[in-house]
Each structure stands twice: as C-alpha cells, then as structure tokens.
Amino acid sequence: MNSSPISVEEAIRRVVAATQPLAVERLTLSTKLLGRTLAEPLISKAPFPHFRASIMDGYAVCGPLQPGVYRITQHMHAGDASKGDLAANEVSYIATGAKVPDTANAVVKIEETRKISEEEVEILVAVKEGDHIRQIGSDIEFGEEVLAKGTVLGPIELGLMATTGFTEGIPCLRRPVIGVMSTGNELVDPSTPDAALGEAQVRDSNRITLIGSFQLEHFEVIDYGIMPDELDAIRAKLWQACRECDVVVTSGGVSMGNKDYIKFLLLNDDSFSPHVTLHFNKLNMKPGKPTTFATIRSSRPAGGEAAAAAEKSTLFFGLPGNPVSCIVTKTLFVDVALRRLQGFSALQSLHTEVTVTLLGDKPITLDPERPEYHRVSIFATGPSTSSAAGPSTKLVAYSTGNQRSSRLLSMKTANGLLYLPQGPGKAVFGQEYRALLISQLPVPVLDQDSMHKLAAAVPDAVAVATPSLAHLPRSFTDKLQAKAAAATATVVTTAGSSSKCCPAHLSHADGAWKHIRVGILTISDRASTGTYQDDSGPEIAKILTQWAATAAASAEEKPYPLHFEVTRYATVPDSPDVITSTVLQWTNSSRSPPSSTAASVADSGLPATDSAVSAATGEAAVDLLLTSGGTGFGPRDFTPETIAPLLHRPAPGIAQALLQEGLKYTPLAVLARPVAGTRHQTFIATLPGSVKAVRENLVALKPLLPRIMELLKTPRDEGLFSSHGVHGAAAKK
C-alpha cells in the first residue's frame, strides 16, 4: 500500500477521518478538568445572581428619590441576610455585592452622599429606580446555556461551573493515554555520562521531547523506553503498548533499512500485520517522508474499559528517528489526532494557518523533489500602516537557520512552519508565503509605541527566551571579518567580544555614551535574494572599525572618541513594509543590554554566531542606524520615502552635508536623495548603495557622529562637550 507518497493535506485528512472521540466519563469539579472537552452542554439550573445585589458601596433607597437628608436604619454587608423593609424616608448602608432590602429599588453610590452622623446621611443627587442594582438573573438566566458541548475547559470555564453549581457528574470526554517508545541500537539513555558513551552511540532526545510535549497538554503518558533493533522485542513491546494506550508514538524504524522493524511489523509480519489498517507510510514532504500512520487492533487488558469487548483500536504513529523530523511530524499529525480524540471538530483540530512575509539574509534554496515545512520565527510588525478599517498588523517570518533534520536547535526558536513549494530556485524574500503556527510562543509586536510601552521598557532580571530578529547570519559574519582583515582591530560583532577591540582610552569608564550599537541595513532586491553579494554593508562596518583603530594608533591626532559594535545587520528587499518593520524593530526596542550574555549564548539554540549576537543585542535598540541602497531614482528606490516618515526629528543639514561630500567627487551625486534624523534615541542616515559612495558619505559623517551620539545618549551638561571639555565653550555658544 502507498507505493507513492501522498501529500501532507491528504495525510491530515486521513488522520481526521480515522479518529473518533473517546468515551464520556463523569467527573468532579477540580483543576484536573483543565484541558478536558465537555461532552454535553451545561444548562443553568437557577438564575445568577439569585438575589438583587448592590453594584456599589453606598445606600439602598426607595426610589425615585430627591436630594435631602435621610435616616440610616440598616447596614447590609456582603453575605448578610435580609434585615427588614425600608420606609420611604429611610435608607440602608450597603456594601458592594450585598443583598438589597426587599422594599429598596435603587442604590446611590457613596461618592454622591455626605455622612452627617451614624444615624443620618445627606444624599446629594436625584436617584431613579434601578440605579446600581444587579437584578436577579442579570448575569446568567435560568435555563441559559452556560457552556456548550465541545467546550475545552480552561480556568474561566471552571469558574463558571463553580458559579452555577456544576460540581459533580460533569460530562467530559476521556483524555487519551499515550505510549511513547524510541527504537535503535545507537540510542542510550540521556543520563549516560560521556565516559560511558559508545563510539557510535547517541543520547535519545526524541522520547523526552515527545513526552514533554504531551505532558504540557496534560495528557497521561506511558514511557516504554528505548527498544533495540530486535524484531521479537519490538513486537512484544508494541503489543503491550497497544493494549494499554489509545495512541502509540514511536520514533525510528520506519525508513528503508533492513533493521527498520516497525515498518516490517506493520506491513509484513504474519503475526502482527493482519491486525493493522495502514493509512499511509510515505509522505511528499521535507522533513518526515517515511512517517507512518495506522490503526492497530488488539485485545483489551484484563478488567479494562468495556471488558466485554474483545478488541480495542489504537492509533499508531511511526515517526522518523531524526529529531527535527520527529517533532515536525508529531506536530502536523499526532497533535491533530489528539484533538479529534477529545471531540474537536475537523476544523478545530488543525493548526492555525497564516500568511507571512519571508525576510532574511541567507538565501533559502527550494527542494526540487518535495515541498518543505521550513522552521521559522514569526513576528507581528505594526501597527505600522493604517486604512479605513484601522491599523494593520503584518506577520513576518525569519528562518531559524540550518534546517538539517538532525538539528533540533532549529526548533528551539520556531513558532511556525513555513510552507515552501517544491521546485527549482530560491525562496523570495519580501514575498508572502503560507505558514502554520505550531506553538504558544508570543508573537512580539515590533513597534512598541503602544499603550503598554512604559511597562515593556522595564529591564528584565532574567529575560524569557523568545524568537529574536537579531540573527546575524554566518554569511555576513564571514564577509564582515574578511573585509575588515586589514584593519588593526577586529570588527566587533558581539557584546561578548567587545573587549578585544576596544582600546583602553575607549573603556566604558570614560563614558558609556561612547559605546555605540550600530545597525546596518542593506536595501536591495538583488542582494536580498542572493543574486549578488552585498559589499556596502561590510564596508560600512570596516570603516567604522578603522576610525577607532587607526586613530588610536596615531600619536599625531586625538583618538576617535567612539567605539562601534555592530549588533544588527540585515539585507532586505526594496519593500516599504519590510524596511519599515525592520527600522521600527531596531529603533523601538528596550535600550537596556542583557545581563548575562554568555549564558544566553549557551542556551539560545542558534548557530554560534547567531546565538552570540542574539544574546548580546537581545531587544536593545541601536544607537546608530545606517542604510545603504534605494536612494536613487530607480522605480524600486523607496528608501527616502520610507525612512522620512519614521523620523521624529529630521536633520536636513546633515543630509545636505552628505550630498555636498559626494559632489566633491562627481556631479552625479545630486541624484542621491539622502535623509537623516533621529527616531527615539537612534540616529538614522541613508547612504547610497555603491561602496564608493558609502566611503564618501561616511567622510562627512565622521566629524559629526561624536556630537550627535553625545547629545542623544547623555544628559545636557555631561560628556565630551561639557564645560570642562576641550570644546566646552564652543558647545555652549
């Protein structure tokens, strides 16, 4: 069966079709119900509230009532029983939630009264009947559906059941029991010390990854351990798991090797395969081609559920042994089946599908044979644009790096699977693709000009690891280091290495404002797709480094006061949306650097270079953002028009200085359209795309940057240009 691979879409259809909800069980209200699915609707047996209650602290009155002085005859607090009726000229002090006296029909809030004594109060406003009273059944009516069939129970649902008195016999679908097993002679327990690790052995990561993902969703899991590649042992363990579990998930043993016994048992074993209904065993996808799904019929354990039935059916998923293939296929297929078993509809069982714009630096080559489910980090950009319908939010996706199926690190920062079609060529940065959201990781909003921006700016003692846009690709790092090899100092690409290239006279003790975080943004359709190599970005980094290194080595001129650290780099297409989202993310982030770079790098799950930069930059904004490209008159030259609206304080004089410097070399410099200014505390300047023009423009910026950075990063009367500085008097004129 299935000599030809089937599509992922067809495979998911078969999983949905072969999976039915489990039996109903009646349970007691407790937090153990979290994640359960309600098998029947819950209908209110009484109104709530079942008495009239005060919404405010104040005085219960018989309305309508005019301002005046009234006698206090009662005091009602939450939980108090009735204390008698009120006369027309009497009031009762009443607390929020307390029962309103039977003859009272309104409450006046305490702010609209003036207490004269313990016996009298002056009411300062006219009161109409019904004011500030929560009527009987106003929250939940008698006979109203409180929770619908199929509701997944969370904290709010438990609270509603407590409110309405549903505490016993709550009808829920039984949660599936899942068995997990790894296979392979090469596998050993993760606790195996290095000294005991065999020459060709690896620690088993699949089992704990699968078990952890299931337990995170509150499923009961049975760990069947690691099975060696022995047919009889695997057969016996698989029979045991099928009798004891609703779902069995194995990793390894489903490919084409002569010791891939899982596939042999399902297809060719005379004592096992007759009990198997095979749904698929070969998929047209990358990674996960040999993924297998079957239904296995087995005898029930003695005394088990519905013991009168001789047979039970177990869903079996044989996942590939490579860690990434294992977790990706578990996500695509096993998760869907588990939702179906709990009563989810076919649509509810699927992962959320979104449209994303692919961004990045290193080209992604399409697979010519199979469509790929590429691991990505998905972020929300915006709201950066608006329409008649209101602000729009756009999703962007960044590759998590090397996608080799054995590299589990590619899953660490992934919250999505990007669908890349089969074919020749490369994925196009700036183009929209479909993706599946696969985790509960937050989708950070890149523009922090929000109602919570003050809270977002508070530095964290320990930052929670989320996908970072601060990936500095290896391709760029290699180019950067090669371009800067002639400089006397190493180009700084990570905070962890900054001490290697920061001369003593530029230490942080001389002023933290001198340490400049730099973002370099190359804007080019062709460079972003890998059609040609970006040289202008590395050239900017090399020149900034040379300023400090060369000047520091010269006894004839004062050392250049700034030390530059390239913390952000990207090559993006000539797309206003992509340019905007990148600039917003680089300039709006928290300006506090992370506290533990080394630990963050070790745990980040990125390649070494990516990890270091991601950890070093965290979400810190850059101090200096230099763009190259897109400033001319070409039909796709959008840089000036895109950057200008983002500036809080334009600096046309600096833009003119860039233009004037270029005119010293060529009259064609007038065709450049530079823009400069600040956004928050970041200085932004747009440079042309050619390496020659970049050099010329940076000559104009060199004497200006120290003053610009000091003004942006220090209080008014501190720093190089303060009254005690060399240029203090000039600065005060």
Protein Blocks (a to p, Z undefined) as FASTA:
>chain_A
ZZbccdfklmmmmmmmmpccdddddddddfklgopacfbdcddfbdcdfbdcdfbdcddd
dddddedddddfbdcdehiacebjadfkbccdddehiacdfkbcbdcdfklcccfblmbc
cdfbdcdehiapacehklpcghiafbdghiacdfklmmmmmmnopaghpacddddddddd
dedjkbccfklcfklpcfkbccdfklmmmmmmmmmnopacddebjadddfklmmmmmmmm
mmmpmbdcdeehiambfklmklmmmmmmmklmmmpccfbfcdcddehklpccdddddddd
ehiahklpmbdcdddddddfblklmmmmmmmmmmmmmmmmnopafklmpccddddddedj
bdcdddfkbccddddddddedjfbdcfkopcdddddddebjabfklmklmmmpcbdcddd
edehjddehiacddddfbfbdcddfblcbfklmmmmpccfbdcddddfkbccfklmmmmm
mmmmmpmbdcdfbfklmmmmmcfklcfklopklpccdddddddfklmnomaccfklmmmm
mmmmmmmmmmmmpmkbccdfbdcddfbdcdddddfklmmmmmmmmmmpcfbdcfblmlmm
mmnopafklmmmmmmnmmaccfbdcdeejiambfklmklmmmmmmpmbdcfklmmmmmmm
mmmmomklmmpccdeddehjbccddddfbfklmmmmmmmmmmmmmmmmmmmmpcfkgcjk
lmklmklmmmmZZ
